[in-house]
């Protein structure tokens, strides 16, 4: 049985053919196949909190780091976390898998840039200070 993806749960209208595609564009979570299968989702549909350019609070978020704390309080994030149980991939695990796959796929192209980005994104972020 297919798992519910973010565009289905949130009804954002940014999936291919969705109602808001003309206004806001297609959501990268709906089409980025590099995230396919993570948390048993289609493309990035169950990893949206780790992807830049998704819709949060009615606006497109450019960087995942700026939305991470909001995402961790999101109903869909909690839904996926609860339904995946001990198989849940949080932001750090998703970014790690993404970066390792990207590095392997490009045979080390831009390795230092990717490694720096991963290390920077892997730093613990305290969401408590944003409450």
C-alpha positions as CSV (number, residue, x, y, z in Angstrom):
1,X,0.0,0.0,0.0
2,X,1.5,3.4,-1.0
3,X,2.4,5.8,1.8
4,X,0.9,9.3,2.0
5,X,3.2,11.9,0.6
6,X,3.4,15.5,1.8
7,X,1.4,17.0,-1.1
8,X,-1.4,14.6,-0.4
9,X,-1.4,15.2,3.3
10,X,-1.0,19.0,3.2
11,X,-3.0,19.6,0.0
12,X,-0.6,22.3,-1.1
13,X,-1.4,22.1,-4.8
14,X,2.3,22.1,-5.8
15,X,2.5,18.5,-7.1
16,X,2.7,18.1,-10.9
17,X,-0.6,19.2,-12.3
18,X,-1.6,20.8,-8.9
19,X,-3.8,23.9,-8.6
20,X,-0.9,26.2,-7.4
21,X,1.8,25.1,-9.9
22,X,1.3,28.2,-12.1
23,X,1.6,30.5,-9.2
24,X,4.2,28.9,-7.0
25,X,5.9,26.3,-9.3
26,X,6.2,22.5,-8.8
27,X,7.5,21.6,-5.4
28,X,10.9,20.0,-5.5
29,X,9.8,17.4,-3.0
30,X,7.2,16.1,-5.5
31,X,9.7,15.7,-8.3
32,X,13.3,15.2,-6.9
33,X,14.0,11.5,-7.5
34,X,17.2,11.6,-5.4
35,X,15.0,11.4,-2.3
36,X,12.8,8.6,-3.7
37,X,12.1,5.9,-1.2
38,X,13.3,7.8,1.8
39,X,10.8,7.2,4.6
40,X,9.0,5.1,1.9
41,X,7.9,8.2,0.0
42,X,7.6,9.0,-3.7
43,X,10.5,11.3,-4.6
44,X,10.8,13.6,-1.6
45,X,7.2,13.2,-0.6
46,X,8.1,11.9,2.9
47,X,11.3,13.9,3.3
48,X,10.1,17.4,2.5
49,X,11.5,18.9,5.7
50,X,15.0,18.2,4.4
51,X,14.4,19.8,1.0
52,X,14.8,23.5,0.0
53,X,12.0,25.1,-1.9
54,X,9.0,23.5,-0.2
55,X,5.9,25.4,0.9
56,X,5.6,26.3,4.6
57,X,3.2,28.8,6.1
58,X,2.0,29.8,2.7
59,X,5.4,30.7,1.3
60,X,8.2,28.9,-0.5
61,X,11.1,28.2,1.8
62,X,14.5,28.8,0.1
63,X,16.8,27.0,2.5
64,X,16.0,23.9,4.6
65,X,18.0,25.2,7.5
66,X,15.8,28.2,8.0
67,X,12.6,26.0,8.2
68,X,13.9,23.0,10.1
69,X,12.5,23.9,13.4
70,X,9.1,24.7,12.0
71,X,9.1,21.4,10.1
72,X,9.9,19.4,13.2
73,X,6.6,20.7,14.7
74,X,4.6,20.1,11.5
75,X,1.7,17.7,11.6
76,X,3.0,15.9,8.5
77,X,6.5,15.5,10.0
78,X,5.0,14.0,13.1
79,X,2.8,11.8,11.0
80,X,5.7,10.3,9.1
81,X,7.8,10.0,12.3
82,X,5.1,8.1,14.0
83,X,4.2,5.9,11.1
84,X,7.9,5.0,10.3
85,X,8.7,4.2,13.9
86,X,12.4,3.1,14.3
87,X,12.8,3.2,10.5
88,X,12.2,7.0,10.5
89,X,14.9,9.0,8.7
90,X,15.3,12.5,10.3
91,X,16.9,15.5,8.6
92,X,20.4,14.5,9.4
93,X,20.0,10.9,8.1
94,X,18.3,12.1,4.9
95,X,20.9,14.8,4.2
96,X,23.7,12.2,4.8
97,X,22.1,9.7,2.4
98,X,21.5,12.4,-0.1
99,X,25.0,13.7,0.1
100,X,26.6,10.2,-0.1
101,X,24.5,9.3,-3.1
102,X,25.3,12.6,-4.8
103,X,29.0,12.2,-4.2
104,X,29.0,8.6,-5.4
105,X,26.9,9.6,-8.4
106,X,29.3,12.2,-9.5
107,X,32.5,10.2,-8.7
108,X,33.7,12.9,-6.3
109,X,32.9,15.9,-8.4
110,X,32.7,18.9,-6.1
111,X,33.5,16.6,-3.2
112,X,34.9,19.3,-0.9
113,X,31.8,21.5,-1.5
114,X,29.4,18.7,-0.7
115,X,31.4,17.6,2.4
116,X,31.5,21.1,3.7
117,X,27.7,21.5,3.1
118,X,27.0,18.2,4.8
119,X,29.2,19.0,7.8
120,X,27.6,22.4,8.1
121,X,24.0,21.0,7.8
122,X,24.9,18.2,10.3
123,X,25.5,20.6,13.2
124,X,22.9,20.2,15.9
125,X,20.2,22.9,15.7
126,X,18.4,23.8,18.9
127,X,14.7,24.4,18.1
128,X,14.0,25.1,21.7
129,X,15.3,28.7,21.4
130,X,12.8,29.4,18.6
131,X,9.7,28.4,20.6
